[in-house]
Amino acid sequence: MPDLGANRPRRKAKQERARQTLEAILEAAARVLLERGYGGATTNRIAEVAGVSVGTLYEYFANKEEVFEAVIQRELEVLLQALQIQPRESTGASIVEALTGIIAAGMGAMRHGPELYRSLEQVPGASFRRQLGEARTEVIGFVRQLLESRRSELRVADLDVAAFVVVSAIEGVAANASREFLNEKLAREMTALLENYLVGQPKLRGDR
């Protein structure tokens, strides 16, 4: 896994109450970023939404740049963890069933929808693109393993290219969707698209 924890908060959140405070700050930062943009996401406003004093926020972070670096790390960690569980849980499932699980897990992990990812790309000096690239490389790796384990089902021969196409297609659709559009129907359509690419001629299911 890429090192998503290189810039951890300066105060260690060892006790449950401290962990809850840290989580409240990060959740508030995500909400404020979506509502007001980076310019309006002051530490005072983040602390207010989190229900803590600004002094408490500064016990964990030196400035708002560190806050948003931690938000980036949290969001990508949640996404990676959700996606990594799926190949293990899909043992014995068909490639289509496995892909359905991966797509659903990825959507579920994007708690604030693609809008937060787009907002994080605009944070000055943040490492979102670099960390996202590292996470993407890891996801391509375990999708490649998934395809290898179901090679007999596939019409594609080059699994390196296939894994790249699968991950890029899912990422591209998700990145351009709104939170409301990121739903079960979209997941089914994405699965059908990838099924056609990987297996060929998916069964007609109608407008489900």
CNS distance restraints for C-alpha pairs under 8 A (distance, minus, plus):
assign (resid   1 and name CA) (resid 135 and name CA) 7.42 0.50 0.50
assign (resid   1 and name CA) (resid 138 and name CA) 6.67 0.50 0.50
assign (resid   2 and name CA) (resid 131 and name CA) 7.56 0.50 0.50
assign (resid   2 and name CA) (resid 134 and name CA) 5.91 0.50 0.50
assign (resid   2 and name CA) (resid 135 and name CA) 6.44 0.50 0.50
assign (resid   2 and name CA) (resid 138 and name CA) 7.71 0.50 0.50
assign (resid   4 and name CA) (resid  73 and name CA) 5.25 0.50 0.50
assign (resid   4 and name CA) (resid  76 and name CA) 7.68 0.50 0.50
assign (resid   4 and name CA) (resid  77 and name CA) 7.02 0.50 0.50
assign (resid   4 and name CA) (resid 131 and name CA) 7.02 0.50 0.50
assign (resid   5 and name CA) (resid  73 and name CA) 6.54 0.50 0.50
assign (resid   7 and name CA) (resid  66 and name CA) 7.66 0.50 0.50
assign (resid   7 and name CA) (resid  69 and name CA) 7.21 0.50 0.50
assign (resid   7 and name CA) (resid  70 and name CA) 7.06 0.50 0.50
assign (resid   8 and name CA) (resid  70 and name CA) 6.59 0.50 0.50
assign (resid   9 and name CA) (resid  60 and name CA) 5.12 0.50 0.50
assign (resid   9 and name CA) (resid  61 and name CA) 5.66 0.50 0.50
assign (resid   9 and name CA) (resid  66 and name CA) 7.50 0.50 0.50
assign (resid   9 and name CA) (resid  67 and name CA) 7.96 0.50 0.50
assign (resid   9 and name CA) (resid  70 and name CA) 7.21 0.50 0.50
assign (resid  10 and name CA) (resid  59 and name CA) 7.38 0.50 0.50
assign (resid  10 and name CA) (resid  60 and name CA) 5.31 0.50 0.50
assign (resid  10 and name CA) (resid  61 and name CA) 6.19 0.50 0.50
assign (resid  10 and name CA) (resid  62 and name CA) 7.92 0.50 0.50
assign (resid  11 and name CA) (resid  59 and name CA) 6.22 0.50 0.50
assign (resid  11 and name CA) (resid  60 and name CA) 4.86 0.50 0.50
assign (resid  11 and name CA) (resid  61 and name CA) 7.77 0.50 0.50
assign (resid  12 and name CA) (resid  60 and name CA) 7.83 0.50 0.50
assign (resid  13 and name CA) (resid  18 and name CA) 4.91 0.50 0.50
assign (resid  13 and name CA) (resid  19 and name CA) 4.93 0.50 0.50
assign (resid  13 and name CA) (resid  22 and name CA) 7.10 0.50 0.50
assign (resid  14 and name CA) (resid  18 and name CA) 6.59 0.50 0.50
assign (resid  14 and name CA) (resid  19 and name CA) 6.71 0.50 0.50
assign (resid  15 and name CA) (resid  19 and name CA) 6.23 0.50 0.50
assign (resid  16 and name CA) (resid  20 and name CA) 6.14 0.50 0.50
assign (resid  17 and name CA) (resid  21 and name CA) 6.24 0.50 0.50
assign (resid  18 and name CA) (resid  22 and name CA) 6.17 0.50 0.50
assign (resid  19 and name CA) (resid  23 and name CA) 6.11 0.50 0.50
assign (resid  20 and name CA) (resid  24 and name CA) 6.07 0.50 0.50
assign (resid  21 and name CA) (resid  25 and name CA) 6.29 0.50 0.50
assign (resid  21 and name CA) (resid  52 and name CA) 7.82 0.50 0.50
assign (resid  22 and name CA) (resid  26 and name CA) 6.34 0.50 0.50
assign (resid  22 and name CA) (resid  60 and name CA) 7.47 0.50 0.50
assign (resid  23 and name CA) (resid  27 and name CA) 6.02 0.50 0.50
assign (resid  24 and name CA) (resid  28 and name CA) 5.98 0.50 0.50
assign (resid  24 and name CA) (resid  50 and name CA) 5.19 0.50 0.50
assign (resid  24 and name CA) (resid  51 and name CA) 7.85 0.50 0.50
assign (resid  25 and name CA) (resid  29 and name CA) 6.09 0.50 0.50
assign (resid  25 and name CA) (resid  46 and name CA) 6.72 0.50 0.50
assign (resid  25 and name CA) (resid  47 and name CA) 6.62 0.50 0.50
assign (resid  25 and name CA) (resid  50 and name CA) 5.19 0.50 0.50
assign (resid  25 and name CA) (resid  57 and name CA) 7.14 0.50 0.50
assign (resid  26 and name CA) (resid  30 and name CA) 6.32 0.50 0.50
assign (resid  26 and name CA) (resid  67 and name CA) 6.93 0.50 0.50
assign (resid  26 and name CA) (resid  68 and name CA) 7.78 0.50 0.50
assign (resid  26 and name CA) (resid  70 and name CA) 7.29 0.50 0.50
assign (resid  26 and name CA) (resid  71 and name CA) 5.71 0.50 0.50
assign (resid  27 and name CA) (resid  31 and name CA) 6.36 0.50 0.50
assign (resid  27 and name CA) (resid  50 and name CA) 7.46 0.50 0.50
assign (resid  27 and name CA) (resid  71 and name CA) 7.92 0.50 0.50
assign (resid  28 and name CA) (resid  32 and name CA) 6.04 0.50 0.50
assign (resid  28 and name CA) (resid  46 and name CA) 5.56 0.50 0.50
assign (resid  28 and name CA) (resid  47 and name CA) 7.49 0.50 0.50
assign (resid  28 and name CA) (resid  49 and name CA) 5.53 0.50 0.50
assign (resid  28 and name CA) (resid  50 and name CA) 5.11 0.50 0.50
assign (resid  29 and name CA) (resid  33 and name CA) 5.99 0.50 0.50
assign (resid  29 and name CA) (resid  41 and name CA) 7.19 0.50 0.50
assign (resid  29 and name CA) (resid  46 and name CA) 5.36 0.50 0.50
assign (resid  29 and name CA) (resid  67 and name CA) 7.30 0.50 0.50
assign (resid  29 and name CA) (resid  68 and name CA) 7.14 0.50 0.50
assign (resid  29 and name CA) (resid  71 and name CA) 7.46 0.50 0.50
assign (resid  30 and name CA) (resid  34 and name CA) 6.33 0.50 0.50
assign (resid  30 and name CA) (resid  71 and name CA) 7.00 0.50 0.50
assign (resid  30 and name CA) (resid 116 and name CA) 7.02 0.50 0.50
assign (resid  31 and name CA) (resid  35 and name CA) 6.18 0.50 0.50
assign (resid  32 and name CA) (resid  36 and name CA) 5.69 0.50 0.50
assign (resid  32 and name CA) (resid  37 and name CA) 7.12 0.50 0.50
assign (resid  32 and name CA) (resid  40 and name CA) 7.73 0.50 0.50
assign (resid  32 and name CA) (resid  41 and name CA) 5.66 0.50 0.50
assign (resid  32 and name CA) (resid  45 and name CA) 7.46 0.50 0.50
assign (resid  32 and name CA) (resid  46 and name CA) 6.47 0.50 0.50
assign (resid  32 and name CA) (resid  49 and name CA) 7.80 0.50 0.50
assign (resid  33 and name CA) (resid  37 and name CA) 4.60 0.50 0.50
assign (resid  33 and name CA) (resid  38 and name CA) 5.55 0.50 0.50
assign (resid  33 and name CA) (resid  40 and name CA) 7.49 0.50 0.50
assign (resid  33 and name CA) (resid  41 and name CA) 5.63 0.50 0.50
assign (resid  33 and name CA) (resid 116 and name CA) 7.80 0.50 0.50
assign (resid  33 and name CA) (resid 119 and name CA) 6.99 0.50 0.50
assign (resid  34 and name CA) (resid 115 and name CA) 7.33 0.50 0.50
assign (resid  34 and name CA) (resid 116 and name CA) 6.37 0.50 0.50
assign (resid  34 and name CA) (resid 119 and name CA) 6.75 0.50 0.50
assign (resid  36 and name CA) (resid  40 and name CA) 4.93 0.50 0.50
assign (resid  36 and name CA) (resid  41 and name CA) 6.15 0.50 0.50
assign (resid  37 and name CA) (resid  41 and name CA) 6.22 0.50 0.50
assign (resid  37 and name CA) (resid 119 and name CA) 7.24 0.50 0.50
assign (resid  38 and name CA) (resid  42 and name CA) 8.00 0.50 0.50
assign (resid  38 and name CA) (resid 119 and name CA) 7.93 0.50 0.50
assign (resid  38 and name CA) (resid 122 and name CA) 7.56 0.50 0.50
assign (resid  38 and name CA) (resid 123 and name CA) 6.33 0.50 0.50
assign (resid  41 and name CA) (resid  45 and name CA) 6.40 0.50 0.50
assign (resid  41 and name CA) (resid  46 and name CA) 6.61 0.50 0.50
assign (resid  42 and name CA) (resid  46 and name CA) 6.22 0.50 0.50
assign (resid  42 and name CA) (resid  64 and name CA) 6.96 0.50 0.50
assign (resid  43 and name CA) (resid  47 and name CA) 5.98 0.50 0.50
assign (resid  43 and name CA) (resid  54 and name CA) 6.68 0.50 0.50
assign (resid  43 and name CA) (resid  57 and name CA) 7.60 0.50 0.50
assign (resid  43 and name CA) (resid  63 and name CA) 7.32 0.50 0.50
assign (resid  43 and name CA) (resid  64 and name CA) 5.91 0.50 0.50
assign (resid  44 and name CA) (resid  48 and name CA) 6.15 0.50 0.50
assign (resid  44 and name CA) (resid  54 and name CA) 5.72 0.50 0.50
assign (resid  45 and name CA) (resid  49 and name CA) 6.23 0.50 0.50
assign (resid  46 and name CA) (resid  50 and name CA) 6.06 0.50 0.50
assign (resid  47 and name CA) (resid  51 and name CA) 6.05 0.50 0.50
assign (resid  47 and name CA) (resid  52 and name CA) 5.21 0.50 0.50
assign (resid  47 and name CA) (resid  53 and name CA) 5.78 0.50 0.50
assign (resid  47 and name CA) (resid  54 and name CA) 5.27 0.50 0.50
assign (resid  47 and name CA) (resid  57 and name CA) 6.36 0.50 0.50
assign (resid  48 and name CA) (resid  52 and name CA) 6.21 0.50 0.50
assign (resid  48 and name CA) (resid  53 and name CA) 7.02 0.50 0.50
assign (resid  48 and name CA) (resid  54 and name CA) 7.68 0.50 0.50
assign (resid  52 and name CA) (resid  56 and name CA) 6.33 0.50 0.50
assign (resid  52 and name CA) (resid  57 and name CA) 7.16 0.50 0.50
assign (resid  53 and name CA) (resid  57 and name CA) 6.63 0.50 0.50
assign (resid  54 and name CA) (resid  58 and name CA) 6.35 0.50 0.50
assign (resid  55 and name CA) (resid  59 and name CA) 6.49 0.50 0.50
assign (resid  56 and name CA) (resid  60 and name CA) 7.15 0.50 0.50
assign (resid  57 and name CA) (resid  61 and name CA) 6.20 0.50 0.50
assign (resid  58 and name CA) (resid  62 and name CA) 5.56 0.50 0.50
assign (resid  58 and name CA) (resid  63 and name CA) 7.13 0.50 0.50
assign (resid  61 and name CA) (resid  66 and name CA) 5.80 0.50 0.50
assign (resid  61 and name CA) (resid  67 and name CA) 6.08 0.50 0.50
assign (resid  62 and name CA) (resid  66 and name CA) 6.54 0.50 0.50
assign (resid  63 and name CA) (resid  67 and name CA) 6.69 0.50 0.50
assign (resid  64 and name CA) (resid  68 and name CA) 6.29 0.50 0.50
assign (resid  65 and name CA) (resid  69 and name CA) 6.19 0.50 0.50
assign (resid  65 and name CA) (resid 125 and name CA) 7.99 0.50 0.50
assign (resid  65 and name CA) (resid 126 and name CA) 7.40 0.50 0.50
assign (resid  66 and name CA) (resid  70 and name CA) 6.23 0.50 0.50
assign (resid  67 and name CA) (resid  71 and name CA) 6.35 0.50 0.50
assign (resid  68 and name CA) (resid  72 and name CA) 6.15 0.50 0.50
assign (resid  68 and name CA) (resid 120 and name CA) 7.84 0.50 0.50
assign (resid  68 and name CA) (resid 123 and name CA) 7.64 0.50 0.50
assign (resid  68 and name CA) (resid 126 and name CA) 7.52 0.50 0.50
assign (resid  69 and name CA) (resid  73 and name CA) 6.36 0.50 0.50
assign (resid  69 and name CA) (resid 126 and name CA) 6.13 0.50 0.50
assign (resid  69 and name CA) (resid 127 and name CA) 7.20 0.50 0.50
assign (resid  69 and name CA) (resid 128 and name CA) 7.93 0.50 0.50
assign (resid  70 and name CA) (resid  74 and name CA) 6.09 0.50 0.50
assign (resid  71 and name CA) (resid  75 and name CA) 6.13 0.50 0.50
assign (resid  72 and name CA) (resid  76 and name CA) 6.26 0.50 0.50
assign (resid  72 and name CA) (resid 120 and name CA) 7.12 0.50 0.50
assign (resid  72 and name CA) (resid 127 and name CA) 7.95 0.50 0.50
assign (resid  72 and name CA) (resid 128 and name CA) 6.23 0.50 0.50
assign (resid  73 and name CA) (resid  77 and name CA) 6.01 0.50 0.50
assign (resid  73 and name CA) (resid 131 and name CA) 7.98 0.50 0.50
assign (resid  74 and name CA) (resid  78 and name CA) 6.14 0.50 0.50
assign (resid  75 and name CA) (resid  79 and name CA) 6.27 0.50 0.50
assign (resid  75 and name CA) (resid 110 and name CA) 7.62 0.50 0.50
assign (resid  76 and name CA) (resid  80 and name CA) 6.04 0.50 0.50
assign (resid  76 and name CA) (resid 131 and name CA) 7.88 0.50 0.50
assign (resid  76 and name CA) (resid 132 and name CA) 7.16 0.50 0.50
assign (resid  76 and name CA) (resid 135 and name CA) 7.24 0.50 0.50
assign (resid  77 and name CA) (resid  81 and name CA) 6.02 0.50 0.50
assign (resid  78 and name CA) (resid  82 and name CA) 6.16 0.50 0.50
assign (resid  78 and name CA) (resid 109 and name CA) 6.20 0.50 0.50
assign (resid  79 and name CA) (resid  83 and name CA) 6.24 0.50 0.50
assign (resid  79 and name CA) (resid 106 and name CA) 6.21 0.50 0.50
assign (resid  79 and name CA) (resid 109 and name CA) 5.20 0.50 0.50
assign (resid  79 and name CA) (resid 110 and name CA) 6.98 0.50 0.50
assign (resid  80 and name CA) (resid  84 and name CA) 5.97 0.50 0.50
assign (resid  80 and name CA) (resid 135 and name CA) 7.01 0.50 0.50
assign (resid  80 and name CA) (resid 139 and name CA) 7.43 0.50 0.50
assign (resid  81 and name CA) (resid  85 and name CA) 6.41 0.50 0.50
assign (resid  82 and name CA) (resid  86 and name CA) 7.08 0.50 0.50
assign (resid  82 and name CA) (resid 105 and name CA) 5.74 0.50 0.50
assign (resid  82 and name CA) (resid 106 and name CA) 6.61 0.50 0.50
assign (resid  82 and name CA) (resid 109 and name CA) 6.40 0.50 0.50
assign (resid  83 and name CA) (resid  87 and name CA) 7.75 0.50 0.50
assign (resid  83 and name CA) (resid 102 and name CA) 5.90 0.50 0.50
assign (resid  83 and name CA) (resid 105 and name CA) 6.02 0.50 0.50
assign (resid  83 and name CA) (resid 106 and name CA) 6.11 0.50 0.50
assign (resid  83 and name CA) (resid 139 and name CA) 7.60 0.50 0.50
assign (resid  84 and name CA) (resid  88 and name CA) 7.47 0.50 0.50
assign (resid  84 and name CA) (resid 139 and name CA) 7.81 0.50 0.50
assign (resid  84 and name CA) (resid 142 and name CA) 7.56 0.50 0.50
assign (resid  85 and name CA) (resid  89 and name CA) 6.29 0.50 0.50
assign (resid  86 and name CA) (resid  90 and name CA) 5.97 0.50 0.50
assign (resid  86 and name CA) (resid  98 and name CA) 7.28 0.50 0.50
assign (resid  86 and name CA) (resid 101 and name CA) 6.24 0.50 0.50
assign (resid  86 and name CA) (resid 102 and name CA) 5.81 0.50 0.50
assign (resid  86 and name CA) (resid 105 and name CA) 7.43 0.50 0.50
assign (resid  87 and name CA) (resid  91 and name CA) 6.86 0.50 0.50
assign (resid  87 and name CA) (resid  98 and name CA) 6.93 0.50 0.50
assign (resid  87 and name CA) (resid 102 and name CA) 7.77 0.50 0.50
assign (resid  87 and name CA) (resid 142 and name CA) 7.76 0.50 0.50
assign (resid  87 and name CA) (resid 146 and name CA) 6.55 0.50 0.50
assign (resid  90 and name CA) (resid  97 and name CA) 7.61 0.50 0.50
assign (resid  90 and name CA) (resid  98 and name CA) 5.54 0.50 0.50
assign (resid  90 and name CA) (resid 101 and name CA) 7.71 0.50 0.50
assign (resid  93 and name CA) (resid  97 and name CA) 5.79 0.50 0.50
assign (resid  93 and name CA) (resid  98 and name CA) 6.04 0.50 0.50
assign (resid  94 and name CA) (resid  98 and name CA) 6.12 0.50 0.50
assign (resid  94 and name CA) (resid 150 and name CA) 7.50 0.50 0.50
assign (resid  95 and name CA) (resid  99 and name CA) 6.07 0.50 0.50
assign (resid  95 and name CA) (resid 146 and name CA) 7.92 0.50 0.50
assign (resid  95 and name CA) (resid 147 and name CA) 7.37 0.50 0.50
assign (resid  95 and name CA) (resid 150 and name CA) 6.39 0.50 0.50
assign (resid  95 and name CA) (resid 153 and name CA) 7.30 0.50 0.50
assign (resid  96 and name CA) (resid 100 and name CA) 6.13 0.50 0.50
assign (resid  96 and name CA) (resid 191 and name CA) 6.82 0.50 0.50
assign (resid  96 and name CA) (resid 195 and name CA) 6.19 0.50 0.50
assign (resid  97 and name CA) (resid 101 and name CA) 6.37 0.50 0.50
assign (resid  98 and name CA) (resid 102 and name CA) 6.35 0.50 0.50
assign (resid  99 and name CA) (resid 103 and name CA) 6.11 0.50 0.50
assign (resid  99 and name CA) (resid 191 and name CA) 6.53 0.50 0.50
assign (resid 100 and name CA) (resid 104 and name CA) 6.12 0.50 0.50
assign (resid 100 and name CA) (resid 187 and name CA) 7.05 0.50 0.50
assign (resid 100 and name CA) (resid 188 and name CA) 7.24 0.50 0.50
assign (resid 100 and name CA) (resid 191 and name CA) 5.91 0.50 0.50
assign (resid 101 and name CA) (resid 105 and name CA) 5.99 0.50 0.50
assign (resid 102 and name CA) (resid 106 and name CA) 6.12 0.50 0.50
assign (resid 103 and name CA) (resid 107 and name CA) 6.25 0.50 0.50
assign (resid 103 and name CA) (resid 170 and name CA) 7.38 0.50 0.50
assign (resid 103 and name CA) (resid 187 and name CA) 6.18 0.50 0.50
assign (resid 103 and name CA) (resid 190 and name CA) 7.99 0.50 0.50
assign (resid 103 and name CA) (resid 191 and name CA) 7.74 0.50 0.50
assign (resid 104 and name CA) (resid 108 and name CA) 6.07 0.50 0.50
assign (resid 104 and name CA) (resid 184 and name CA) 7.52 0.50 0.50
assign (resid 104 and name CA) (resid 187 and name CA) 6.46 0.50 0.50
assign (resid 105 and name CA) (resid 109 and name CA) 6.14 0.50 0.50
assign (resid 106 and name CA) (resid 110 and name CA) 6.62 0.50 0.50
assign (resid 107 and name CA) (resid 111 and name CA) 7.89 0.50 0.50
assign (resid 107 and name CA) (resid 113 and name CA) 7.72 0.50 0.50
assign (resid 107 and name CA) (resid 174 and name CA) 7.84 0.50 0.50
assign (resid 107 and name CA) (resid 182 and name CA) 6.74 0.50 0.50
assign (resid 107 and name CA) (resid 183 and name CA) 7.66 0.50 0.50
assign (resid 110 and name CA) (resid 114 and name CA) 6.76 0.50 0.50
assign (resid 112 and name CA) (resid 116 and name CA) 5.86 0.50 0.50
assign (resid 112 and name CA) (resid 179 and name CA) 7.13 0.50 0.50
assign (resid 113 and name CA) (resid 117 and name CA) 7.59 0.50 0.50
assign (resid 113 and name CA) (resid 178 and name CA) 6.79 0.50 0.50
assign (resid 113 and name CA) (resid 179 and name CA) 4.50 0.50 0.50
assign (resid 113 and name CA) (resid 182 and name CA) 7.40 0.50 0.50
assign (resid 114 and name CA) (resid 118 and name CA) 6.36 0.50 0.50
assign (resid 114 and name CA) (resid 174 and name CA) 6.47 0.50 0.50
assign (resid 114 and name CA) (resid 175 and name CA) 5.50 0.50 0.50
assign (resid 114 and name CA) (resid 176 and name CA) 7.28 0.50 0.50
assign (resid 114 and name CA) (resid 177 and name CA) 6.59 0.50 0.50
assign (resid 114 and name CA) (resid 178 and name CA) 6.36 0.50 0.50
assign (resid 114 and name CA) (resid 179 and name CA) 6.30 0.50 0.50
assign (resid 115 and name CA) (resid 119 and name CA) 6.15 0.50 0.50
assign (resid 115 and name CA) (resid 178 and name CA) 6.73 0.50 0.50
assign (resid 115 and name CA) (resid 179 and name CA) 7.00 0.50 0.50
assign (resid 116 and name CA) (resid 120 and name CA) 6.07 0.50 0.50
assign (resid 117 and name CA) (resid 121 and name CA) 6.41 0.50 0.50
assign (resid 117 and name CA) (resid 175 and name CA) 7.73 0.50 0.50
assign (resid 118 and name CA) (resid 122 and name CA) 7.05 0.50 0.50
assign (resid 118 and name CA) (resid 175 and name CA) 7.58 0.50 0.50
assign (resid 119 and name CA) (resid 123 and name CA) 7.07 0.50 0.50
assign (resid 120 and name CA) (resid 126 and name CA) 7.89 0.50 0.50
assign (resid 120 and name CA) (resid 128 and name CA) 6.65 0.50 0.50
assign (resid 121 and name CA) (resid 126 and name CA) 7.73 0.50 0.50
assign (resid 121 and name CA) (resid 128 and name CA) 6.03 0.50 0.50
assign (resid 121 and name CA) (resid 129 and name CA) 6.84 0.50 0.50
assign (resid 127 and name CA) (resid 131 and name CA) 6.04 0.50 0.50
assign (resid 128 and name CA) (resid 132 and name CA) 5.82 0.50 0.50
assign (resid 129 and name CA) (resid 133 and name CA) 6.01 0.50 0.50
assign (resid 130 and name CA) (resid 134 and name CA) 6.35 0.50 0.50
assign (resid 131 and name CA) (resid 135 and name CA) 6.15 0.50 0.50
assign (resid 132 and name CA) (resid 136 and name CA) 6.00 0.50 0.50
assign (resid 133 and name CA) (resid 137 and name CA) 6.28 0.50 0.50
assign (resid 134 and name CA) (resid 138 and name CA) 6.54 0.50 0.50
assign (resid 135 and name CA) (resid 139 and name CA) 6.25 0.50 0.50
assign (resid 136 and name CA) (resid 140 and name CA) 6.09 0.50 0.50
assign (resid 136 and name CA) (resid 167 and name CA) 7.67 0.50 0.50
assign (resid 137 and name CA) (resid 141 and name CA) 6.30 0.50 0.50
assign (resid 138 and name CA) (resid 142 and name CA) 6.59 0.50 0.50
assign (resid 139 and name CA) (resid 143 and name CA) 6.13 0.50 0.50
assign (resid 139 and name CA) (resid 167 and name CA) 7.36 0.50 0.50
assign (resid 140 and name CA) (resid 144 and name CA) 5.99 0.50 0.50
assign (resid 140 and name CA) (resid 163 and name CA) 5.57 0.50 0.50
assign (resid 140 and name CA) (resid 164 and name CA) 5.94 0.50 0.50
assign (resid 140 and name CA) (resid 167 and name CA) 6.21 0.50 0.50
assign (resid 141 and name CA) (resid 145 and name CA) 6.46 0.50 0.50
assign (resid 141 and name CA) (resid 163 and name CA) 7.57 0.50 0.50
assign (resid 142 and name CA) (resid 146 and name CA) 6.17 0.50 0.50
assign (resid 143 and name CA) (resid 147 and name CA) 6.19 0.50 0.50
assign (resid 143 and name CA) (resid 163 and name CA) 5.67 0.50 0.50
assign (resid 143 and name CA) (resid 167 and name CA) 7.76 0.50 0.50
assign (resid 144 and name CA) (resid 148 and name CA) 6.16 0.50 0.50
assign (resid 144 and name CA) (resid 159 and name CA) 6.20 0.50 0.50
assign (resid 144 and name CA) (resid 160 and name CA) 6.37 0.50 0.50
assign (resid 144 and name CA) (resid 162 and name CA) 7.68 0.50 0.50
assign (resid 144 and name CA) (resid 163 and name CA) 5.06 0.50 0.50
assign (resid 145 and name CA) (resid 149 and name CA) 6.26 0.50 0.50
assign (resid 146 and name CA) (resid 150 and name CA) 6.62 0.50 0.50
assign (resid 147 and name CA) (resid 151 and name CA) 5.82 0.50 0.50
assign (resid 147 and name CA) (resid 154 and name CA) 7.97 0.50 0.50
assign (resid 147 and name CA) (resid 159 and name CA) 6.77 0.50 0.50
assign (resid 147 and name CA) (resid 163 and name CA) 7.42 0.50 0.50
assign (resid 148 and name CA) (resid 159 and name CA) 7.11 0.50 0.50
assign (resid 150 and name CA) (resid 154 and name CA) 7.04 0.50 0.50
assign (resid 153 and name CA) (resid 199 and name CA) 6.54 0.50 0.50
assign (resid 154 and name CA) (resid 198 and name CA) 5.45 0.50 0.50
assign (resid 154 and name CA) (resid 199 and name CA) 4.88 0.50 0.50
assign (resid 155 and name CA) (resid 198 and name CA) 5.87 0.50 0.50
assign (resid 155 and name CA) (resid 199 and name CA) 5.23 0.50 0.50
assign (resid 155 and name CA) (resid 200 and name CA) 6.91 0.50 0.50
assign (resid 156 and name CA) (resid 162 and name CA) 7.07 0.50 0.50
assign (resid 156 and name CA) (resid 197 and name CA) 7.81 0.50 0.50
assign (resid 156 and name CA) (resid 198 and name CA) 5.87 0.50 0.50
assign (resid 156 and name CA) (resid 199 and name CA) 7.47 0.50 0.50
assign (resid 158 and name CA) (resid 162 and name CA) 6.21 0.50 0.50
assign (resid 159 and name CA) (resid 163 and name CA) 5.88 0.50 0.50
assign (resid 160 and name CA) (resid 164 and name CA) 6.37 0.50 0.50
assign (resid 161 and name CA) (resid 165 and name CA) 6.15 0.50 0.50
assign (resid 162 and name CA) (resid 166 and name CA) 6.10 0.50 0.50
assign (resid 162 and name CA) (resid 198 and name CA) 7.63 0.50 0.50
assign (resid 163 and name CA) (resid 167 and name CA) 6.22 0.50 0.50
assign (resid 164 and name CA) (resid 168 and name CA) 5.94 0.50 0.50
assign (resid 165 and name CA) (resid 169 and name CA) 5.89 0.50 0.50
assign (resid 166 and name CA) (resid 170 and name CA) 6.30 0.50 0.50
assign (resid 166 and name CA) (resid 194 and name CA) 6.79 0.50 0.50
assign (resid 167 and name CA) (resid 171 and name CA) 6.01 0.50 0.50
assign (resid 168 and name CA) (resid 172 and name CA) 5.85 0.50 0.50
assign (resid 169 and name CA) (resid 173 and name CA) 6.26 0.50 0.50
assign (resid 170 and name CA) (resid 174 and name CA) 6.09 0.50 0.50
assign (resid 170 and name CA) (resid 190 and name CA) 7.20 0.50 0.50
assign (resid 171 and name CA) (resid 175 and name CA) 5.85 0.50 0.50
assign (resid 172 and name CA) (resid 176 and name CA) 6.47 0.50 0.50
assign (resid 173 and name CA) (resid 177 and name CA) 6.25 0.50 0.50
assign (resid 174 and name CA) (resid 182 and name CA) 7.08 0.50 0.50
assign (resid 177 and name CA) (resid 181 and name CA) 5.83 0.50 0.50
assign (resid 177 and name CA) (resid 182 and name CA) 6.17 0.50 0.50
assign (resid 178 and name CA) (resid 182 and name CA) 6.30 0.50 0.50
assign (resid 181 and name CA) (resid 186 and name CA) 7.13 0.50 0.50
assign (resid 182 and name CA) (resid 186 and name CA) 6.24 0.50 0.50
assign (resid 182 and name CA) (resid 187 and name CA) 7.62 0.50 0.50
assign (resid 183 and name CA) (resid 187 and name CA) 6.37 0.50 0.50
assign (resid 184 and name CA) (resid 188 and name CA) 6.27 0.50 0.50
assign (resid 185 and name CA) (resid 189 and name CA) 6.33 0.50 0.50
assign (resid 185 and name CA) (resid 208 and name CA) 7.32 0.50 0.50
assign (resid 186 and name CA) (resid 190 and name CA) 6.15 0.50 0.50
assign (resid 187 and name CA) (resid 191 and name CA) 6.15 0.50 0.50
assign (resid 188 and name CA) (resid 192 and name CA) 6.23 0.50 0.50
assign (resid 189 and name CA) (resid 193 and name CA) 6.22 0.50 0.50
assign (resid 190 and name CA) (resid 194 and name CA) 6.23 0.50 0.50
assign (resid 191 and name CA) (resid 195 and name CA) 5.89 0.50 0.50
assign (resid 192 and name CA) (resid 196 and name CA) 6.17 0.50 0.50
assign (resid 192 and name CA) (resid 202 and name CA) 6.50 0.50 0.50
assign (resid 193 and name CA) (resid 197 and name CA) 6.50 0.50 0.50
assign (resid 194 and name CA) (resid 198 and name CA) 5.96 0.50 0.50
assign (resid 195 and name CA) (resid 199 and name CA) 5.34 0.50 0.50
assign (resid 195 and name CA) (resid 200 and name CA) 6.34 0.50 0.50
assign (resid 195 and name CA) (resid 201 and name CA) 7.64 0.50 0.50
assign (resid 195 and name CA) (resid 202 and name CA) 6.12 0.50 0.50
assign (resid 196 and name CA) (resid 200 and name CA) 4.12 0.50 0.50
assign (resid 196 and name CA) (resid 201 and name CA) 5.21 0.50 0.50
assign (resid 196 and name CA) (resid 202 and name CA) 5.56 0.50 0.50
